[in-house]
Amino acid sequence: MAFLPRTVVTAVTCGLLLFLSAPAALAHDGLKASSPSKNAKVKALEEIELEFTARIRMPFVVLHDAKGKAVELAKPVADGKIVTAKVPTPPAPGKYVIGWRVVSSDGHPIVGEIPFTFTPPPPPAETPTPEASTGGASTPEASTPEASAPQTPATSEAVQTPETTEAASEQPSQGLPGWVWLVLAALVVLGIGTFVVTRRRGTPE
């Protein structure tokens, strides 16, 4: 049995090694997963997260709507294979696209896009306050008996109180006061008495 030359064996071995290692050498790092994921419908959007197959650096992430209008994002942060970017203010409902660019572990830049739809739940209905449900009902002060009593129109005559009524009943309705009549009666009696005594003295016995 003839043996193959050593050079031929060495050449075949090197060829097999190159053939087997070629896919691994040609393969670059790539995106493994994302949140939001591609073509997903999400109800909350507080942060964008990208996971790659290997450690990456120099991340760049943007977010824009279907018309190309950019949405504000915080500066992306790379931590090994993970890139995160905060969303300070959630955008309006609609279709959006995440654009990203990183430098892979072998120094090659890689880019990609992730379309998704943002469908946040509707805001809760506002519960009417008691004041609004009563249609502007009167306040407790307005419902007191004094406030609810009918207001009579003011007149030019003063309202008589019980004290003024009693004082008016004690005085004579008309004529002179009573003590004047007593003095006059006493003077009349005194005059009559004086007249009788004087007449008796002047009459002869």
Secondary structure, 3 states (H helix, E strand, C coil): CCCCCHHHHHHHHHHHHHHHHHHHHHCCCCEEEEECCCCEEECCCCEEEEEECCCCEEEEEEEEECCCCECCCCCCEEECCEEEEECCCCCCCEEEEEEEEEECCCCCEEEEEEEEEECCCCCCCCCCCHHHHCCCCCCCCCCCHHHHCCCCCCCCCCCCCHHHHHHHHHCCCCCCCHHHHHHHHHHHHHHHHHHHHHHHHHCCC
